[in-house]
Amino acid sequence: MARGQWSVLRQIRSVNHVLSGEPAAGKPLTDRERLAAVGDGWVSDEYTVPGIGMVWPSVLGVLRGLALRAASPALPEEQRESLLLLFEAVGEGPLAGAGAPCARSC
């Protein structure tokens, strides 16, 4: 799996983590960044999620089709492994859950 693909899995896991109600655990934000990002009484986490390297949210809308592809005996093992890693990362949190906001809007 290429280096960029690992960062996508890390990003997906981090977003799931935050959507699950846990604080972000990425790069620390400076006080200025934290205060500029929010208003109206909202507060920011002390950290960010990892920056997005590849655009992956649109994949959430086609997970069923990708699952069918992963089940195909014609799919090479390397590609199947990549899809299984994707499903594992998405399945770790609410991104793929019933009624998930990202799945509906992507």
C-alpha positions in Angstrom: 0.0 0.0 0.0 1.4 3.4 -1.0 2.3 6.0 1.7 -0.6 8.3 0.7 -3.1 5.5 1.3 -1.9 5.0 4.9 -2.5 8.7 5.5 -6.0 8.3 4.2 -6.7 5.5 6.7 -5.2 7.6 9.5 -7.5 10.5 8.5 -10.6 8.3 8.4 -9.8 6.8 11.8 -9.2 10.3 13.2 -12.5 11.6 11.9 -14.3 8.6 13.3 -12.6 9.2 16.6 -13.8 12.8 16.8 -17.3 12.0 15.5 -17.5 9.4 18.3 -17.2 12.3 20.8 -13.5 11.8 21.6 -11.1 14.8 21.5 -8.9 15.2 18.4 -5.4 13.9 19.0 -3.3 15.3 16.1 -1.1 18.3 15.8 -1.4 20.8 18.7 -3.1 24.1 17.8 -1.7 27.4 19.0 -4.0 29.6 21.2 -4.5 31.9 18.2 -5.6 29.1 15.9 -8.0 27.7 18.6 -9.6 31.0 19.2 -9.9 32.0 15.6 -11.6 28.8 14.6 -14.7 29.1 16.8 -17.2 31.7 18.1 -20.5 32.1 19.7 -19.4 30.3 22.9 -18.0 27.2 21.0 -14.6 25.9 22.1 -12.0 24.1 20.1 -10.1 20.9 20.9 -6.4 21.5 21.7 -5.4 19.4 18.7 -6.4 18.8 15.1 -7.2 15.7 13.1 -4.4 14.9 10.6 -4.7 17.0 7.4 -6.4 15.5 4.5 -4.0 14.3 1.8 -6.4 12.6 -0.6 -10.0 13.4 -1.0 -11.8 10.3 0.5 -15.3 11.4 1.8 -17.0 10.6 -1.6 -16.0 7.0 -1.1 -18.5 6.8 1.8 -21.4 7.0 -0.7 -20.1 3.9 -2.7 -19.2 1.5 0.1 -21.8 -1.1 -0.9 -20.4 -1.2 -4.5 -16.8 -1.5 -3.1 -17.9 -4.3 -0.8 -19.3 -6.2 -3.8 -16.1 -5.7 -5.6 -14.1 -6.9 -2.6 -16.1 -10.1 -2.6 -15.4 -10.8 -6.3 -13.0 -13.7 -7.0 -11.7 -11.8 -10.0 -10.3 -9.0 -7.8 -6.5 -9.3 -7.3 -5.5 -10.0 -3.7 -3.6 -6.8 -3.3 -6.7 -4.7 -4.2 -8.9 -6.8 -2.0 -6.5 -6.2 1.0 -6.7 -2.4 0.3 -10.5 -2.5 0.3 -10.6 -4.5 3.5 -8.3 -2.0 5.2 -10.6 0.8 4.1 -13.7 -1.1 5.4 -12.0 -1.7 8.7 -11.1 2.0 9.1 -14.6 3.3 8.2 -16.2 0.7 10.4 -14.4 1.8 13.5 -16.8 4.6 14.1 -19.9 6.4 13.0 -18.9 7.3 9.5 -20.5 4.2 8.0 -23.3 3.9 10.5 -27.0 4.0 9.6 -28.0 7.6 8.9 -24.4 8.8 9.0 -24.3 12.4 7.9 -21.2 12.0 5.7 -22.6 8.9 3.9 -25.8 10.9 3.0 -24.0 14.0 1.8 -21.1 12.6 -0.2 
